[in-house]
Amino acid sequence: MIRMPLPWLVFTALFIFLAGILFTWICYEIARRRGEAGKLRTWTRCPVCAFQYKVNPSLRVLRCPQCGGLNEHRRIKTL
Ligand SMILES: [Zn+2]
């Protein structure tokens, strides 16, 4: 059996609890960013009218449904 003083026991339990929260937070943030990147891959913005629309990422040349202009597929950049 491991013997330790009560303050160290409380500190250890608190440290393990906060480490678990930090680990969960980091995993959630990584999953959220991957989901956003996958979503933005299928969306593009027309350079003529700035209309955003969903596209097939395998197509190189696209027709804007708003103004009818032909565009290349470009990813929408985020800050
Ligand atoms: Zn357009």
PDB file of the backbone (N, CA, C, O) and the ligand in Angstrom, with CONECT records:
HET     ZN  A 101       1
ATOM      1  N   MET A   1       0.837  -1.184   0.000  1.00  0.00           N
ATOM      2  CA  MET A   1       0.000   0.000   0.000  1.00  0.00           C
ATOM      3  C   MET A   1       0.881   1.247   0.000  1.00  0.00           C
ATOM      4  O   MET A   1       1.899   1.307   0.690  1.00  0.00           O
ATOM      5  N   ILE A   2       0.477   2.222  -0.774  1.00  0.00           N
ATOM      6  CA  ILE A   2       1.228   3.470  -0.865  1.00  0.00           C
ATOM      7  C   ILE A   2       0.747   4.409   0.231  1.00  0.00           C
ATOM      8  O   ILE A   2      -0.448   4.667   0.370  1.00  0.00           O
ATOM      9  N   ARG A   3       1.694   4.912   1.002  1.00  0.00           N
ATOM     10  CA  ARG A   3       1.340   5.848   2.074  1.00  0.00           C
ATOM     11  C   ARG A   3       1.747   7.245   1.616  1.00  0.00           C
ATOM     12  O   ARG A   3       2.878   7.463   1.183  1.00  0.00           O
ATOM     13  N   MET A   4       0.827   8.172   1.714  1.00  0.00           N
ATOM     14  CA  MET A   4       1.160   9.560   1.384  1.00  0.00           C
ATOM     15  C   MET A   4       0.300  10.478   2.236  1.00  0.00           C
ATOM     16  O   MET A   4      -0.812  10.122   2.625  1.00  0.00           O
ATOM     17  N   PRO A   5       0.821  11.653   2.520  1.00  0.00           N
ATOM     18  CA  PRO A   5       0.059  12.603   3.334  1.00  0.00           C
ATOM     19  C   PRO A   5      -1.189  13.077   2.599  1.00  0.00           C
ATOM     20  O   PRO A   5      -1.255  13.039   1.370  1.00  0.00           O
ATOM     21  N   LEU A   6      -2.159  13.517   3.358  1.00  0.00           N
ATOM     22  CA  LEU A   6      -3.439  13.951   2.782  1.00  0.00           C
ATOM     23  C   LEU A   6      -3.291  15.089   1.767  1.00  0.00           C
ATOM     24  O   LEU A   6      -3.941  15.029   0.723  1.00  0.00           O
ATOM     25  N   PRO A   7      -2.473  16.126   2.009  1.00  0.00           N
ATOM     26  CA  PRO A   7      -2.338  17.177   0.984  1.00  0.00           C
ATOM     27  C   PRO A   7      -1.795  16.650  -0.341  1.00  0.00           C
ATOM     28  O   PRO A   7      -2.216  17.096  -1.408  1.00  0.00           O
ATOM     29  N   TRP A   8      -0.859  15.698  -0.274  1.00  0.00           N
ATOM     30  CA  TRP A   8      -0.334  15.128  -1.519  1.00  0.00           C
ATOM     31  C   TRP A   8      -1.388  14.284  -2.217  1.00  0.00           C
ATOM     32  O   TRP A   8      -1.445  14.260  -3.446  1.00  0.00           O
ATOM     33  N   LEU A   9      -2.206  13.607  -1.464  1.00  0.00           N
ATOM     34  CA  LEU A   9      -3.280  12.802  -2.055  1.00  0.00           C
ATOM     35  C   LEU A   9      -4.275  13.701  -2.797  1.00  0.00           C
ATOM     36  O   LEU A   9      -4.695  13.391  -3.912  1.00  0.00           O
ATOM     37  N   VAL A  10      -4.645  14.813  -2.163  1.00  0.00           N
ATOM     38  CA  VAL A  10      -5.561  15.764  -2.800  1.00  0.00           C
ATOM     39  C   VAL A  10      -4.910  16.365  -4.036  1.00  0.00           C
ATOM     40  O   VAL A  10      -5.551  16.490  -5.080  1.00  0.00           O
ATOM     41  N   PHE A  11      -3.624  16.743  -3.923  1.00  0.00           N
ATOM     42  CA  PHE A  11      -2.922  17.334  -5.062  1.00  0.00           C
ATOM     43  C   PHE A  11      -2.838  16.336  -6.222  1.00  0.00           C
ATOM     44  O   PHE A  11      -3.056  16.714  -7.373  1.00  0.00           O
ATOM     45  N   THR A  12      -2.530  15.085  -5.938  1.00  0.00           N
ATOM     46  CA  THR A  12      -2.424  14.064  -6.979  1.00  0.00           C
ATOM     47  C   THR A  12      -3.773  13.825  -7.659  1.00  0.00           C
ATOM     48  O   THR A  12      -3.843  13.712  -8.882  1.00  0.00           O
ATOM     49  N   ALA A  13      -4.829  13.750  -6.871  1.00  0.00           N
ATOM     50  CA  ALA A  13      -6.154  13.546  -7.459  1.00  0.00           C
ATOM     51  C   ALA A  13      -6.556  14.737  -8.329  1.00  0.00           C
ATOM     52  O   ALA A  13      -7.118  14.566  -9.411  1.00  0.00           O
ATOM     53  N   LEU A  14      -6.262  15.940  -7.845  1.00  0.00           N
ATOM     54  CA  LEU A  14      -6.574  17.144  -8.620  1.00  0.00           C
ATOM     55  C   LEU A  14      -5.748  17.202  -9.908  1.00  0.00           C
ATOM     56  O   LEU A  14      -6.263  17.581 -10.960  1.00  0.00           O
ATOM     57  N   PHE A  15      -4.478  16.831  -9.825  1.00  0.00           N
ATOM     58  CA  PHE A  15      -3.609  16.845 -11.002  1.00  0.00           C
ATOM     59  C   PHE A  15      -4.106  15.854 -12.052  1.00  0.00           C
ATOM     60  O   PHE A  15      -4.144  16.180 -13.238  1.00  0.00           O
ATOM     61  N   ILE A  16      -4.485  14.656 -11.630  1.00  0.00           N
ATOM     62  CA  ILE A  16      -4.980  13.647 -12.571  1.00  0.00           C
ATOM     63  C   ILE A  16      -6.294  14.112 -13.197  1.00  0.00           C
ATOM     64  O   ILE A  16      -6.511  13.921 -14.394  1.00  0.00           O
ATOM     65  N   PHE A  17      -7.153  14.709 -12.413  1.00  0.00           N
ATOM     66  CA  PHE A  17      -8.430  15.206 -12.931  1.00  0.00           C
ATOM     67  C   PHE A  17      -8.203  16.304 -13.978  1.00  0.00           C
ATOM     68  O   PHE A  17      -8.808  16.270 -15.050  1.00  0.00           O
ATOM     69  N   LEU A  18      -7.331  17.278 -13.671  1.00  0.00           N
ATOM     70  CA  LEU A  18      -7.076  18.373 -14.617  1.00  0.00           C
ATOM     71  C   LEU A  18      -6.343  17.878 -15.865  1.00  0.00           C
ATOM     72  O   LEU A  18      -6.589  18.376 -16.963  1.00  0.00           O
ATOM     73  N   ALA A  19      -5.443  16.898 -15.706  1.00  0.00           N
ATOM     74  CA  ALA A  19      -4.759  16.331 -16.869  1.00  0.00           C
ATOM     75  C   ALA A  19      -5.764  15.634 -17.783  1.00  0.00           C
ATOM     76  O   ALA A  19      -5.633  15.708 -19.005  1.00  0.00           O
ATOM     77  N   GLY A  20      -6.759  14.963 -17.220  1.00  0.00           N
ATOM     78  CA  GLY A  20      -7.802  14.326 -18.018  1.00  0.00           C
ATOM     79  C   GLY A  20      -8.630  15.342 -18.788  1.00  0.00           C
ATOM     80  O   GLY A  20      -8.953  15.134 -19.957  1.00  0.00           O
ATOM     81  N   ILE A  21      -8.972  16.441 -18.129  1.00  0.00           N
ATOM     82  CA  ILE A  21      -9.732  17.502 -18.804  1.00  0.00           C
ATOM     83  C   ILE A  21      -8.909  18.111 -19.935  1.00  0.00           C
ATOM     84  O   ILE A  21      -9.435  18.334 -21.026  1.00  0.00           O
ATOM     85  N   LEU A  22      -7.622  18.383 -19.691  1.00  0.00           N
ATOM     86  CA  LEU A  22      -6.752  18.955 -20.724  1.00  0.00           C
ATOM     87  C   LEU A  22      -6.617  18.008 -21.913  1.00  0.00           C
ATOM     88  O   LEU A  22      -6.676  18.444 -23.062  1.00  0.00           O
ATOM     89  N   PHE A  23      -6.438  16.718 -21.645  1.00  0.00           N
ATOM     90  CA  PHE A  23      -6.308  15.728 -22.712  1.00  0.00           C
ATOM     91  C   PHE A  23      -7.590  15.656 -23.541  1.00  0.00           C
ATOM     92  O   PHE A  23      -7.529  15.609 -24.770  1.00  0.00           O
ATOM     93  N   THR A  24      -8.739  15.648 -22.886  1.00  0.00           N
ATOM     94  CA  THR A  24     -10.017  15.616 -23.597  1.00  0.00           C
ATOM     95  C   THR A  24     -10.205  16.870 -24.436  1.00  0.00           C
ATOM     96  O   THR A  24     -10.689  16.799 -25.565  1.00  0.00           O
ATOM     97  N   TRP A  25      -9.825  18.014 -23.889  1.00  0.00           N
ATOM     98  CA  TRP A  25      -9.952  19.286 -24.599  1.00  0.00           C
ATOM     99  C   TRP A  25      -9.084  19.294 -25.860  1.00  0.00           C
ATOM    100  O   TRP A  25      -9.539  19.722 -26.921  1.00  0.00           O
ATOM    101  N   ILE A  26      -7.845  18.826 -25.750  1.00  0.00           N
ATOM    102  CA  ILE A  26      -6.943  18.808 -26.898  1.00  0.00           C
ATOM    103  C   ILE A  26      -7.466  17.859 -27.970  1.00  0.00           C
ATOM    104  O   ILE A  26      -7.443  18.194 -29.154  1.00  0.00           O
ATOM    105  N   CYS A  27      -7.939  16.678 -27.569  1.00  0.00           N
ATOM    106  CA  CYS A  27      -8.488  15.729 -28.548  1.00  0.00           C
ATOM    107  C   CYS A  27      -9.717  16.303 -29.243  1.00  0.00           C
ATOM    108  O   CYS A  27      -9.878  16.145 -30.453  1.00  0.00           O
ATOM    109  N   TYR A  28     -10.580  16.962 -28.487  1.00  0.00           N
ATOM    110  CA  TYR A  28     -11.775  17.566 -29.068  1.00  0.00           C
ATOM    111  C   TYR A  28     -11.397  18.657 -30.068  1.00  0.00           C
ATOM    112  O   TYR A  28     -11.999  18.750 -31.138  1.00  0.00           O
ATOM    113  N   GLU A  29     -10.410  19.478 -29.731  1.00  0.00           N
ATOM    114  CA  GLU A  29     -10.000  20.574 -30.614  1.00  0.00           C
ATOM    115  C   GLU A  29      -9.393  20.039 -31.911  1.00  0.00           C
ATOM    116  O   GLU A  29      -9.656  20.583 -32.984  1.00  0.00           O
ATOM    117  N   ILE A  30      -8.582  18.980 -31.825  1.00  0.00           N
ATOM    118  CA  ILE A  30      -8.002  18.366 -33.023  1.00  0.00           C
ATOM    119  C   ILE A  30      -9.111  17.810 -33.911  1.00  0.00           C
ATOM    120  O   ILE A  30      -9.086  18.002 -35.127  1.00  0.00           O
ATOM    121  N   ALA A  31     -10.081  17.124 -33.314  1.00  0.00           N
ATOM    122  CA  ALA A  31     -11.189  16.564 -34.099  1.00  0.00           C
ATOM    123  C   ALA A  31     -12.026  17.665 -34.736  1.00  0.00           C
ATOM    124  O   ALA A  31     -12.480  17.522 -35.871  1.00  0.00           O
ATOM    125  N   ARG A  32     -12.233  18.766 -34.011  1.00  0.00           N
ATOM    126  CA  ARG A  32     -13.023  19.873 -34.554  1.00  0.00           C
ATOM    127  C   ARG A  32     -12.311  20.519 -35.744  1.00  0.00           C
ATOM    128  O   ARG A  32     -12.948  20.826 -36.751  1.00  0.00           O
ATOM    129  N   ARG A  33     -11.006  20.725 -35.637  1.00  0.00           N
ATOM    130  CA  ARG A  33     -10.264  21.342 -36.745  1.00  0.00           C
ATOM    131  C   ARG A  33     -10.219  20.450 -37.966  1.00  0.00           C
ATOM    132  O   ARG A  33     -10.302  20.936 -39.094  1.00  0.00           O
ATOM    133  N   ARG A  34     -10.087  19.141 -37.755  1.00  0.00           N
ATOM    134  CA  ARG A  34     -10.112  18.222 -38.896  1.00  0.00           C
ATOM    135  C   ARG A  34     -11.466  18.254 -39.582  1.00  0.00           C
ATOM    136  O   ARG A  34     -11.541  18.208 -40.810  1.00  0.00           O
ATOM    137  N   GLY A  35     -12.531  18.333 -38.806  1.00  0.00           N
ATOM    138  CA  GLY A  35     -13.877  18.404 -39.380  1.00  0.00           C
ATOM    139  C   GLY A  35     -14.085  19.673 -40.175  1.00  0.00           C
ATOM    140  O   GLY A  35     -14.699  19.647 -41.242  1.00  0.00           O
ATOM    141  N   GLU A  36     -13.577  20.790 -39.666  1.00  0.00           N
ATOM    142  CA  GLU A  36     -13.690  22.060 -40.392  1.00  0.00           C
ATOM    143  C   GLU A  36     -12.914  22.022 -41.691  1.00  0.00           C
ATOM    144  O   GLU A  36     -13.399  22.501 -42.716  1.00  0.00           O
ATOM    145  N   ALA A  37     -11.698  21.453 -41.664  1.00  0.00           N
ATOM    146  CA  ALA A  37     -10.879  21.383 -42.878  1.00  0.00           C
ATOM    147  C   ALA A  37     -11.564  20.517 -43.925  1.00  0.00           C
ATOM    148  O   ALA A  37     -11.542  20.851 -45.110  1.00  0.00           O
ATOM    149  N   GLY A  38     -12.170  19.418 -43.511  1.00  0.00           N
ATOM    150  CA  GLY A  38     -12.885  18.565 -44.456  1.00  0.00           C
ATOM    151  C   GLY A  38     -14.102  19.248 -45.035  1.00  0.00           C
ATOM    152  O   GLY A  38     -14.432  19.056 -46.205  1.00  0.00           O
ATOM    153  N   LYS A  39     -14.780  20.056 -44.210  1.00  0.00           N
ATOM    154  CA  LYS A  39     -15.963  20.777 -44.683  1.00  0.00           C
ATOM    155  C   LYS A  39     -15.568  21.851 -45.686  1.00  0.00           C
ATOM    156  O   LYS A  39     -16.237  22.026 -46.704  1.00  0.00           O
ATOM    157  N   LEU A  40     -14.469  22.583 -45.402  1.00  0.00           N
ATOM    158  CA  LEU A  40     -14.068  23.668 -46.287  1.00  0.00           C
ATOM    159  C   LEU A  40     -13.525  23.157 -47.607  1.00  0.00           C
ATOM    160  O   LEU A  40     -13.485  23.909 -48.581  1.00  0.00           O
ATOM    161  N   ARG A  41     -13.100  21.886 -47.670  1.00  0.00           N
ATOM    162  CA  ARG A  41     -12.580  21.331 -48.917  1.00  0.00           C
ATOM    163  C   ARG A  41     -13.669  21.232 -49.970  1.00  0.00           C
ATOM    164  O   ARG A  41     -13.375  21.271 -51.165  1.00  0.00           O
ATOM    165  N   THR A  42     -14.925  21.102 -49.550  1.00  0.00           N
ATOM    166  CA  THR A  42     -16.017  20.931 -50.501  1.00  0.00           C
ATOM    167  C   THR A  42     -16.766  22.235 -50.774  1.00  0.00           C
ATOM    168  O   THR A  42     -17.783  22.230 -51.468  1.00  0.00           O
ATOM    169  N   TRP A  43     -16.277  23.338 -50.242  1.00  0.00           N
ATOM    170  CA  TRP A  43     -16.923  24.626 -50.476  1.00  0.00           C
ATOM    171  C   TRP A  43     -15.961  25.550 -51.191  1.00  0.00           C
ATOM    172  O   TRP A  43     -14.752  25.484 -50.969  1.00  0.00           O
ATOM    173  N   THR A  44     -16.481  26.405 -52.041  1.00  0.00           N
ATOM    174  CA  THR A  44     -15.656  27.390 -52.724  1.00  0.00           C
ATOM    175  C   THR A  44     -16.413  28.714 -52.802  1.00  0.00           C
ATOM    176  O   THR A  44     -17.624  28.772 -52.585  1.00  0.00           O
ATOM    177  N   ARG A  45     -15.673  29.767 -53.115  1.00  0.00           N
ATOM    178  CA  ARG A  45     -16.264  31.100 -53.220  1.00  0.00           C
ATOM    179  C   ARG A  45     -15.999  31.625 -54.620  1.00  0.00           C
ATOM    180  O   ARG A  45     -14.871  31.590 -55.111  1.00  0.00           O
ATOM    181  N   CYS A  46     -17.046  32.106 -55.246  1.00  0.00           N
ATOM    182  CA  CYS A  46     -16.925  32.668 -56.586  1.00  0.00           C
ATOM    183  C   CYS A  46     -16.152  33.994 -56.500  1.00  0.00           C
ATOM    184  O   CYS A  46     -16.538  34.862 -55.717  1.00  0.00           O
ATOM    185  N   PRO A  47     -15.075  34.178 -57.278  1.00  0.00           N
ATOM    186  CA  PRO A  47     -14.329  35.432 -57.215  1.00  0.00           C
ATOM    187  C   PRO A  47     -15.070  36.604 -57.866  1.00  0.00           C
ATOM    188  O   PRO A  47     -14.700  37.759 -57.655  1.00  0.00           O
ATOM    189  N   VAL A  48     -16.102  36.323 -58.649  1.00  0.00           N
ATOM    190  CA  VAL A  48     -16.839  37.393 -59.325  1.00  0.00           C
ATOM    191  C   VAL A  48     -17.906  37.982 -58.391  1.00  0.00           C
ATOM    192  O   VAL A  48     -17.977  39.197 -58.211  1.00  0.00           O
ATOM    193  N   CYS A  49     -18.737  37.105 -57.796  1.00  0.00           N
ATOM    194  CA  CYS A  49     -19.859  37.601 -57.000  1.00  0.00           C
ATOM    195  C   CYS A  49     -19.722  37.261 -55.514  1.00  0.00           C
ATOM    196  O   CYS A  49     -20.580  37.643 -54.717  1.00  0.00           O
ATOM    197  N   ALA A  50     -18.667  36.556 -55.132  1.00  0.00           N
ATOM    198  CA  ALA A  50     -18.400  36.183 -53.735  1.00  0.00           C
ATOM    199  C   ALA A  50     -19.452  35.252 -53.166  1.00  0.00           C
ATOM    200  O   ALA A  50     -19.595  35.167 -51.946  1.00  0.00           O
ATOM    201  N   PHE A  51     -20.184  34.558 -54.004  1.00  0.00           N
ATOM    202  CA  PHE A  51     -21.169  33.589 -53.548  1.00  0.00           C
ATOM    203  C   PHE A  51     -20.451  32.293 -53.152  1.00  0.00           C
ATOM    204  O   PHE A  51     -19.587  31.818 -53.889  1.00  0.00           O
ATOM    205  N   GLN A  52     -20.797  31.727 -52.008  1.00  0.00           N
ATOM    206  CA  GLN A  52     -20.186  30.482 -51.553  1.00  0.00           C
ATOM    207  C   GLN A  52     -21.124  29.336 -51.855  1.00  0.00           C
ATOM    208  O   GLN A  52     -22.320  29.405 -51.574  1.00  0.00           O
ATOM    209  N   TYR A  53     -20.568  28.273 -52.434  1.00  0.00           N
ATOM    210  CA  TYR A  53     -21.406  27.134 -52.776  1.00  0.00           C
ATOM    211  C   TYR A  53     -20.607  25.847 -52.638  1.00  0.00           C
ATOM    212  O   TYR A  53     -19.377  25.839 -52.679  1.00  0.00           O
ATOM    213  N   LYS A  54     -21.362  24.749 -52.471  1.00  0.00           N
ATOM    214  CA  LYS A  54     -20.757  23.436 -52.293  1.00  0.00           C
ATOM    215  C   LYS A  54     -20.453  22.840 -53.656  1.00  0.00           C
ATOM    216  O   LYS A  54     -21.258  22.933 -54.583  1.00  0.00           O
ATOM    217  N   VAL A  55     -19.272  22.220 -53.769  1.00  0.00           N
ATOM    218  CA  VAL A  55     -18.848  21.680 -55.058  1.00  0.00           C
ATOM    219  C   VAL A  55     -18.332  20.261 -54.889  1.00  0.00           C
ATOM    220  O   VAL A  55     -18.084  19.795 -53.776  1.00  0.00           O
ATOM    221  N   ASN A  56     -18.177  19.588 -56.017  1.00  0.00           N
ATOM    222  CA  ASN A  56     -17.490  18.303 -56.052  1.00  0.00           C
ATOM    223  C   ASN A  56     -15.998  18.594 -56.120  1.00  0.00           C
ATOM    224  O   ASN A  56     -15.558  19.199 -57.098  1.00  0.00           O
ATOM    225  N   PRO A  57     -15.177  18.187 -55.114  1.00  0.00           N
ATOM    226  CA  PRO A  57     -13.766  18.568 -55.109  1.00  0.00           C
ATOM    227  C   PRO A  57     -12.950  17.951 -56.244  1.00  0.00           C
ATOM    228  O   PRO A  57     -11.822  18.385 -56.476  1.00  0.00           O
ATOM    229  N   SER A  58     -13.480  16.951 -56.961  1.00  0.00           N
ATOM    230  CA  SER A  58     -12.715  16.346 -58.055  1.00  0.00           C
ATOM    231  C   SER A  58     -12.794  17.187 -59.330  1.00  0.00           C
ATOM    232  O   SER A  58     -11.976  17.000 -60.230  1.00  0.00           O
ATOM    233  N   LEU A  59     -13.753  18.105 -59.431  1.00  0.00           N
ATOM    234  CA  LEU A  59     -13.885  18.944 -60.616  1.00  0.00           C
ATOM    235  C   LEU A  59     -12.933  20.136 -60.519  1.00  0.00           C
ATOM    236  O   LEU A  59     -12.797  20.728 -59.448  1.00  0.00           O
ATOM    237  N   ARG A  60     -12.271  20.494 -61.622  1.00  0.00           N
ATOM    238  CA  ARG A  60     -11.349  21.622 -61.630  1.00  0.00           C
ATOM    239  C   ARG A  60     -12.068  22.923 -61.989  1.00  0.00           C
ATOM    240  O   ARG A  60     -11.826  23.962 -61.374  1.00  0.00           O
ATOM    241  N   VAL A  61     -12.950  22.861 -62.984  1.00  0.00           N
ATOM    242  CA  VAL A  61     -13.659  24.061 -63.431  1.00  0.00           C
ATOM    243  C   VAL A  61     -15.120  23.934 -63.009  1.00  0.00           C
ATOM    244  O   VAL A  61     -15.759  22.905 -63.232  1.00  0.00           O
ATOM    245  N   LEU A  62     -15.628  24.984 -62.405  1.00  0.00           N
ATOM    246  CA  LEU A  62     -16.978  24.961 -61.849  1.00  0.00           C
ATOM    247  C   LEU A  62     -17.779  26.128 -62.394  1.00  0.00           C
ATOM    248  O   LEU A  62     -17.217  27.161 -62.758  1.00  0.00           O
ATOM    249  N   ARG A  63     -19.094  25.961 -62.448  1.00  0.00           N
ATOM    250  CA  ARG A  63     -19.971  27.055 -62.848  1.00  0.00           C
ATOM    251  C   ARG A  63     -20.697  27.562 -61.615  1.00  0.00           C
ATOM    252  O   ARG A  63     -21.338  26.795 -60.898  1.00  0.00           O
ATOM    253  N   CYS A  64     -20.591  28.861 -61.378  1.00  0.00           N
ATOM    254  CA  CYS A  64     -21.223  29.467 -60.210  1.00  0.00           C
ATOM    255  C   CYS A  64     -22.742  29.440 -60.393  1.00  0.00           C
ATOM    256  O   CYS A  64     -23.231  29.888 -61.431  1.00  0.00           O
ATOM    257  N   PRO A  65     -23.503  28.930 -59.421  1.00  0.00           N
ATOM    258  CA  PRO A  65     -24.962  28.905 -59.552  1.00  0.00           C
ATOM    259  C   PRO A  65     -25.591  30.288 -59.421  1.00  0.00           C
ATOM    260  O   PRO A  65     -26.750  30.465 -59.796  1.00  0.00           O
ATOM    261  N   GLN A  66     -24.867  31.265 -58.904  1.00  0.00           N
ATOM    262  CA  GLN A  66     -25.408  32.607 -58.706  1.00  0.00           C
ATOM    263  C   GLN A  66     -25.271  33.452 -59.967  1.00  0.00           C
ATOM    264  O   GLN A  66     -26.255  34.015 -60.447  1.00  0.00           O
ATOM    265  N   CYS A  67     -24.032  33.547 -60.516  1.00  0.00           N
ATOM    266  CA  CYS A  67     -23.796  34.442 -61.655  1.00  0.00           C
ATOM    267  C   CYS A  67     -23.482  33.683 -62.944  1.00  0.00           C
ATOM    268  O   CYS A  67     -23.466  34.287 -64.017  1.00  0.00           O
ATOM    269  N   GLY A  68     -23.234  32.382 -62.867  1.00  0.00           N
ATOM    270  CA  GLY A  68     -22.971  31.587 -64.063  1.00  0.00           C
ATOM    271  C   GLY A  68     -21.541  31.651 -64.543  1.00  0.00           C
ATOM    272  O   GLY A  68     -21.228  31.068 -65.581  1.00  0.00           O
ATOM    273  N   GLY A  69     -20.661  32.329 -63.838  1.00  0.00           N
ATOM    274  CA  GLY A  69     -19.257  32.432 -64.238  1.00  0.00           C
ATOM    275  C   GLY A  69     -18.505  31.129 -63.996  1.00  0.00           C
ATOM    276  O   GLY A  69     -18.813  30.373 -63.074  1.00  0.00           O
ATOM    277  N   LEU A  70     -17.508  30.886 -64.850  1.00  0.00           N
ATOM    278  CA  LEU A  70     -16.678  29.694 -64.687  1.00  0.00           C
ATOM    279  C   LEU A  70     -15.533  30.016 -63.729  1.00  0.00           C
ATOM    280  O   LEU A  70     -14.874  31.047 -63.863  1.00  0.00           O
ATOM    281  N   ASN A  71     -15.304  29.138 -62.772  1.00  0.00           N
ATOM    282  CA  ASN A  71     -14.290  29.357 -61.742  1.00  0.00           C
ATOM    283  C   ASN A  71     -13.463  28.099 -61.565  1.00  0.00           C
ATOM    284  O   ASN A  71     -13.886  26.994 -61.904  1.00  0.00           O
ATOM    285  N   GLU A  72     -12.263  28.302 -61.020  1.00  0.00           N
ATOM    286  CA  GLU A  72     -11.467  27.157 -60.548  1.00  0.00           C
ATOM    287  C   GLU A  72     -11.835  26.904 -59.109  1.00  0.00           C
ATOM    288  O   GLU A  72     -12.238  27.812 -58.383  1.00  0.00           O
ATOM    289  N   HIS A  73     -11.691  25.650 -58.704  1.00  0.00           N
ATOM    290  CA  HIS A  73     -11.991  25.315 -57.313  1.00  0.00           C
ATOM    291  C   HIS A  73     -10.874  25.828 -56.414  1.00  0.00           C
ATOM    292  O   HIS A  73      -9.719  25.427 -56.554  1.00  0.00           O
ATOM    293  N   ARG A  74     -11.225  26.710 -55.497  1.00  0.00           N
ATOM    294  CA  ARG A  74     -10.290  27.239 -54.505  1.00  0.00           C
ATOM    295  C   ARG A  74     -10.885  27.027 -53.138  1.00  0.00           C
ATOM    296  O   ARG A  74     -12.079  27.227 -52.916  1.00  0.00           O
ATOM    297  N   ARG A  75     -10.035  26.621 -52.232  1.00  0.00           N
ATOM    298  CA  ARG A  75     -10.513  26.461 -50.869  1.00  0.00           C
ATOM    299  C   ARG A  75     -10.785  27.816 -50.243  1.00  0.00           C
ATOM    300  O   ARG A  75     -10.100  28.799 -50.528  1.00  0.00           O
ATOM    301  N   ILE A  76     -11.778  27.854 -49.398  1.00  0.00           N
ATOM    302  CA  ILE A  76     -12.065  29.071 -48.648  1.00  0.00           C
ATOM    303  C   ILE A  76     -11.043  29.163 -47.518  1.00  0.00           C
ATOM    304  O   ILE A  76     -10.893  28.240 -46.717  1.00  0.00           O
ATOM    305  N   LYS A  77     -10.356  30.280 -47.474  1.00  0.00           N
ATOM    306  CA  LYS A  77      -9.343  30.441 -46.447  1.00  0.00           C
ATOM    307  C   LYS A  77      -9.949  31.043 -45.205  1.00  0.00           C
ATOM    308  O   LYS A  77     -10.790  31.940 -45.264  1.00  0.00           O
ATOM    309  N   THR A  78      -9.500  30.526 -44.077  1.00  0.00           N
ATOM    310  CA  THR A  78      -9.935  31.077 -42.790  1.00  0.00           C
ATOM    311  C   THR A  78      -8.767  31.803 -42.154  1.00  0.00           C
ATOM    312  O   THR A  78      -7.615  31.605 -42.539  1.00  0.00           O
ATOM    313  N   LEU A  79      -9.061  32.619 -41.208  1.00  0.00           N
ATOM    314  CA  LEU A  79      -7.994  33.375 -40.543  1.00  0.00           C
ATOM    315  C   LEU A  79      -7.213  32.511 -39.599  1.00  0.00           C
ATOM    316  O   LEU A  79      -6.278  32.989 -38.956  1.00  0.00           O
TER     317      LEU A  79
HETATM  318 ZN    ZN A 101     -20.572  33.924 -59.026  1.00  0.00          ZN2+
END
